Amino acid sequence: MTAAGAVAASGEREDTSCFQCHSAQVQEFAKSVHYDRNISCTDCHGGDPHISGAAVSVSAMSTNFTGAPARINITETCSKCHSEVTGVYKESIHWKELEKGVTIAATCTDCHGVHGILPSTNPNSSANLENVPVLCAGCHENQTKMSAWYYGIKTDRFDTYKKSYHYKALLSGGKGLATCTDCHENHNTRNESDPGSAIYAANLASTCGKSGCHPGNSAVIYGGKVHEGQSVQLLSIDTKALVTYFYIAMILFELVFTLGLVGLDITSKFDIRRRR
């Protein structure tokens, strides 16, 4: 039953019991950091780790087999190996909402993946620093998820972050620039109104001034928020920007029109005087 079961002809380890029904998951798992560290299917799903064979073994699922854990139980499963990290996560707004029964609140697998978990240093990892904005946007730009979570959460955070210096520099090849987790933290994400939050007003100086960011320059927090304003999307069009451009166009039109009238008035007066 273990992922370290038999050695295939290709040289890859296979779980010959799980592989019978879950070949896609086993193949994905074989590329993960857990596989490299000899974590097996049974460590997360339970079952008998000593049973493997060419045929599916019903008895393999007889010993503490749990199957796919419910979302509320995923953290408990991960805590078997990551107790310190999950302890921090249980102070976050994501966990507190999950405890309330908000099943769409982010849990471990939403950010790190399920079977194909890669180390955050891997460029292909969803938790890699440069991939974090898109990862967070998966939930925080989703109108349905956010409206179902709780009233008041804004769904344009990625859109407004894209207008910031940090993101523009990141796209230009900059390394080590601030993404979501640098300001909001990764596991201990809290609401802005929470005194323990990294983005709580009294904590901004230390958050921006931490090592690797802007040490010794607390004045940087007065340069404006990262998320300026709020965009409004309609049919994939930024209507807020559209309205802004409309008013700019109208102002320019009014100026040109007014100056045109003034010009016509002046020329008509000259014309009248000339005729006299």
C-alpha positions in Angstrom: 0.0 0.0 0.0 3.0 2.4 0.4 4.1 4.7 -2.4 7.5 3.1 -1.8 6.1 -0.3 -2.6 7.4 -1.9 -5.7 10.1 -0.7 -8.1 8.7 -0.4 -11.6 10.7 -1.2 -14.7 11.1 2.5 -15.4 12.8 2.9 -12.1 9.9 4.8 -10.5 8.2 3.6 -7.3 4.6 2.6 -7.6 1.9 1.9 -5.1 0.5 -1.3 -6.8 -2.6 -1.3 -4.6 -3.6 2.4 -4.9 -2.3 2.6 -8.5 -5.0 0.2 -9.7 -7.8 2.7 -9.2 -5.9 6.0 -8.7 -3.2 5.9 -11.3 -3.5 9.7 -12.1 -3.1 10.6 -8.4 -0.2 8.3 -7.9 1.6 9.6 -10.9 1.1 13.2 -9.7 2.2 12.2 -6.2 5.4 10.7 -7.6 6.5 14.2 -8.7 5.8 15.8 -5.2 8.1 16.7 -2.4 6.3 14.2 -0.2 7.3 11.3 -2.5 10.9 12.4 -2.3 10.7 12.2 1.5 9.2 8.7 1.5 5.7 9.9 2.6 3.2 7.3 1.6 -0.5 7.3 0.7 -1.4 5.8 4.1 0.2 8.7 5.9 -2.6 10.9 4.8 -5.4 8.5 4.0 -4.8 5.7 6.5 -5.0 2.0 5.6 -2.5 -0.9 5.9 1.0 0.2 4.7 2.2 -3.3 4.4 -0.2 -4.6 1.8 0.6 -4.2 -1.9 0.2 -6.5 -4.9 -0.9 -6.9 -8.4 -4.5 -7.2 -7.4 -6.5 -4.6 -5.5 -6.6 -5.6 -1.8 -9.8 -4.8 0.1 -8.0 -5.4 3.3 -5.6 -2.5 2.5 -8.4 -0.2 3.5 -9.3 -2.0 6.7 -6.8 -0.4 9.1 -7.6 3.2 10.1 -8.6 4.0 6.5 -10.0 7.5 6.3 -10.2 8.2 2.5 -10.2 11.8 1.4 -10.4 14.0 4.5 -13.2 16.5 4.8 -12.0 20.1 4.4 -12.3 20.9 8.1 -10.0 17.8 8.8 -7.3 18.6 6.2 -5.4 20.7 8.7 -5.4 17.9 11.2 -4.0 15.6 8.6 -1.2 18.0 7.7 -0.5 18.7 11.4 0.9 15.2 11.8 4.1 16.5 10.1 3.6 20.2 10.1 2.4 20.9 13.6 4.1 24.3 14.0 2.8 25.7 10.7 -0.7 24.4 11.2 -0.7 25.9 14.7 0.1 29.3 13.1 -2.6 28.8 10.4 -5.2 28.1 13.1 -4.8 31.8 14.2 -5.7 33.0 10.7 -8.9 34.3 9.3 -9.0 31.5 6.9 -9.2 28.9 9.6 -11.6 30.9 11.7 -14.0 31.1 8.8 -13.6 27.4 8.1 -14.5 26.7 11.7 -17.7 28.7 11.3 -18.7 26.4 8.5 -17.6 28.5 5.5 -16.4 25.6 3.5 -14.9 27.7 0.7 -12.4 29.3 3.1 -8.8 28.4 2.2 -7.2 25.3 3.7 -3.8 23.8 3.2 -4.5 22.1 -0.1 -6.0 25.2 -1.7 -2.6 26.9 -1.6 -0.1 24.0 -1.7 -2.0 21.5 -3.9 -3.2 18.0 -3.0 -1.0 15.2 -4.4 1.6 17.1 -6.5 2.8 19.3 -3.7 6.1 21.0 -4.6 8.5 23.0 -2.4 7.8 26.8 -2.5 11.3 27.3 -3.9 10.3 25.4 -7.1 9.2 27.9 -9.8 6.3 25.5 -10.7 4.9 25.5 -7.2 1.7 27.4 -6.7 3.2 28.7 -3.4 6.3 30.0 -5.1 6.7 33.7 -4.4 6.1 34.8 -8.0 3.0 32.6 -8.4 1.4 33.8 -5.1 -0.6 36.8 -6.6 -2.3 34.5 -9.1 -2.9 31.9 -6.4 -4.6 34.3 -4.1 -6.6 35.8 -7.0 -8.1 32.4 -7.6 -10.3 33.1 -4.6 -10.1 36.8 -4.0 -11.1 37.8 -7.5 -14.0 35.3 -7.5 -17.2 37.2 -7.0 -19.2 34.1 -6.2 -16.8 32.9 -3.5 -16.3 36.3 -1.9 -20.0 37.2 -1.8 -20.7 33.8 -0.2 -18.0 34.2 2.4 -19.0 37.4 4.3 -20.2 40.8 3.4 -17.7 43.5 2.7 -14.7 41.6 1.2 -13.4 43.3 -1.9 -12.9 41.3 -5.0 -10.5 43.6 -6.9 -7.3 43.1 -4.8 -5.3 41.4 -7.5 -6.5 44.0 -10.1 -5.4 46.9 -7.9 -2.2 45.1 -6.9 -1.3 44.8 -10.6 -1.2 48.6 -10.7 1.4 48.8 -8.0 5.2 49.2 -8.3 5.8 45.8 -6.7 3.8 43.9 -9.4 5.1 45.9 -12.3 8.7 45.4 -11.2 8.0 41.7 -10.7 6.7 41.4 -14.3 9.9 43.2 -15.4 12.0 40.4 -13.9 12.5 41.8 -10.5 13.3 39.3 -7.8 12.4 39.3 -4.1 9.6 42.0 -4.6 6.6 42.1 -2.3 3.7 39.8 -3.1 0.5 39.1 -1.1 2.2 36.9 1.6 4.9 39.5 2.3 2.3 42.0 3.5 -0.5 39.7 4.7 1.7 36.8 5.7 1.2 33.3 4.4 -0.3 31.0 7.1 -1.2 33.7 9.7 -3.4 35.9 7.4 -5.6 38.1 9.4 -8.2 40.8 8.8 -6.9 44.4 8.6 -8.9 45.3 11.7 -7.2 42.6 13.8 -4.5 44.0 16.1 -2.4 40.9 15.4 -2.5 41.4 11.6 0.6 42.4 9.8 -1.4 45.1 7.9 -3.0 46.5 11.1 -2.3 50.3 11.0 0.1 50.1 14.1 2.0 47.2 12.6 2.6 48.6 9.1 5.9 50.2 9.9 7.4 46.9 11.1 5.8 44.9 8.2 7.2 47.3 5.6 10.5 47.7 7.5 11.3 44.0 7.9 14.6 42.6 6.6 14.6 42.2 2.8 12.0 45.0 2.3 12.5 48.5 3.6 14.5 48.2 6.8 14.9 51.5 8.7 12.6 53.3 6.4 9.2 53.4 8.2 8.2 56.5 6.2 7.6 54.3 3.2 4.2 53.4 4.6 3.0 56.9 4.1 3.6 56.7 0.3 0.1 55.3 -0.3 -1.6 52.0 -0.1 -0.7 49.1 -2.3 -4.3 48.6 -3.2 -5.4 52.0 -4.4 -9.1 52.5 -4.8 -11.4 49.7 -6.0 -12.1 48.6 -9.5 -15.5 47.7 -10.8 -15.7 45.0 -13.4 -18.6 44.6 -15.9 -18.2 42.0 -18.7 -14.5 41.9 -18.1 -14.3 45.7 -18.5 -12.9 47.9 -15.8 -15.9 50.2 -15.6 -14.2 52.5 -13.1 -11.4 53.2 -15.5 -14.0 53.5 -18.3 -15.9 56.2 -16.3 -12.7 58.0 -15.6 -11.7 58.1 -19.2 -15.3 59.2 -20.1 -15.1 62.2 -17.8 -11.6 63.1 -19.0 -12.9 63.0 -22.6 -16.0 65.1 -21.6 -13.8 67.7 -19.8 -11.5 68.0 -22.9 -14.5 68.3 -25.1 -16.0 71.0 -23.0 -12.7 72.9 -23.0 -12.3 72.6 -26.7 -16.0 73.5 -27.3 -15.8 76.6 -25.0 -12.5 77.8 -26.5 -14.1 77.3 -29.9 -17.1 79.5 -29.0 -14.8 82.1 -27.6 -12.8 82.0 -30.8 -15.9 82.3 -32.9 -17.1 85.2 -30.8 -13.8 87.1 -31.2 -13.6 86.5 -35.0 -17.3 87.5 -35.4 -16.6 90.8 -33.6 -13.6 91.5 -35.8 -15.8 90.7 -38.8 -18.5 93.1 -37.7 -16.0 95.9 -37.1 -14.5 95.3 -40.5 -17.8 95.5 -42.3 -18.5 98.8 -40.5 
